Amino acid sequence: MSDAISFDTFKLAINGWLEDASGSFAVVNPATEAVIAQAPDCSAEQLDKAVAAARKAFRSWKVVPLAERAEMLRAAAARLTEYLEPLTALLTYEHGKPLADARAEIQNAARWFNAFADIDLPVERRPEPNGRVAEIRRVPVGVVGAIAPWNFPVSLAAWKLAPALLAGNTVVLKPSPFTPLTTLKIGELLLDLFPAGVLNTIAGSDHLGPLMSGHPDIDKIAFTGSTATGKAVMRGAAGTLKRLTLELGGNDPAIVLPDADVDAVAERLFWGAFANAGQICVAAKRVYVHDSIYDRFAAKMAELARNNPPAPGDAAGTRIGPVQNRQQFERVKAMIEEARNTGLRLISDPGAMTGPGYFIAPTIVDNPPEDAPVVKEEPFGPLLPLLRYTDIADAIARANDSEYGLASSVWSADPDKAAEVGRQLEAGTVWINTILGITPSLPFGGHKQSGIGVENSEAGLHEYTNLQVIIR
Ligand code: NAD
């Protein structure tokens, strides 16, 4: 790849070429609120062109041997690694997250490409009782529309690209309008690695997502985002009965048993709640602490909040950056105001939150009632309720009393006891004495309104295929 890649200009990548759009939209640095770039606003005609290119490329891409497609994924991983530092800086610039987290995100994307490159899609041959033989194959679905949110724009795109491309699909990828730049740059960096039309990267303002979910020539939507938008995607996709993988919101409970090591668990859960400024689908969002250790636990959390104020992601030592965008900033501020106005006590108070920059210090609410919005809703920001319980059955019932079912965690000196509690939780992932560890080798998905289908692992790869049975 030439060194002439510019990290100042951003273009759509359609059918093997970079192109501008007639319109554009502003991208803001959340640490300063300054406009840092104009991103191309892909038109409906350009989307049609990208989908048509993907459709045409599908005919030849699907018959490329899997091992060759895997090699191209490895080359993509190598390309991301080659450009690790400029991509890291760009991601922090547009997202706000600390440089170390941005670097880890790009590295994770490369890790996902490499991990999927090692997975096979073998044909199963099965003798049938009537003497015939059934050949069960997994064939690609066709053109995949991949839609990513702003909290992990790069890694959540890679979760979709790697399995989709390995299975023989072609892709039109769209990042969130809040964080389009790093994704567009990656689309540009990967352009020469795949045949024209196999990977198309577009960006656009709010008009573009609905056009994708309703597009008559897209066969599957792989979507990560909020539950409300997931439902809109599902409605849009119904017209052509698109395949769907929906990774949606979560309101993940953590349950701390009375025998837990208070300081150590408080520290793990502090970061489990406030990493990425709390903008993680599987962050701890409700922490149930046994009454006998609650006060010590709360004091430790308050100390951690005091010691970890938010700061610009590119400043040395930052571990918590700003909230990613103004909309989310206003939403979290309003939830904090609501908590204050209803007389709830804040174990750590964020103060005025006046900016510049969308900074909110880690905010912890002291034992709010179960029906308080801060407990019922997903704040998706640095705002966490701590909740007292005395009876474990009651804690489990409260933890499960949610329309969401994404992830959860249980903390105890006795992992077997914790696992016994964990088996009673309604969630796709249950961590025992750990949190946030997602790997490419394990299926990840939500129960209830946290999603449909899974990503990652063979099971996630299979979601990019249709089963075909040949009986001979
Ligand atoms: P969002 O739903 O607002 O947007 C997600 C993406 O969908 C963006 O690219 C957006 O432009 C696009 N979009 C918006 N309207 C659309 C429509 N009608 N049709 C198609 N696409 C449309 O979500 P967000 O605010 O970017 O992300 C935060 C949410 O994502 C949180 O709820 C979080 O829990 C969830 N999330 C879930 C997971 C998971 O794996 N389950 C991971 C990360 C984030």
Boltz pocket constraint, residues with backbone or C-beta under 6 A from the ligand:
constraints:
  - pocket:
      binder: B
      contacts: [[A, 147], [A, 148], [A, 149], [A, 150], [A, 151], [A, 152], [A, 156], [A, 174], [A, 175], [A, 176], [A, 177], [A, 204], [A, 205], [A, 206], [A, 208], [A, 209], [A, 210], [A, 211], [A, 212], [A, 213], [A, 224], [A, 225], [A, 226], [A, 227], [A, 228], [A, 229], [A, 230], [A, 232], [A, 233], [A, 236], [A, 246], [A, 247], [A, 248], [A, 249], [A, 250], [A, 280], [A, 281], [A, 282], [A, 378], [A, 380], [A, 406], [A, 446], [A, 450], [A, 451]]
      max_distance: 6.0
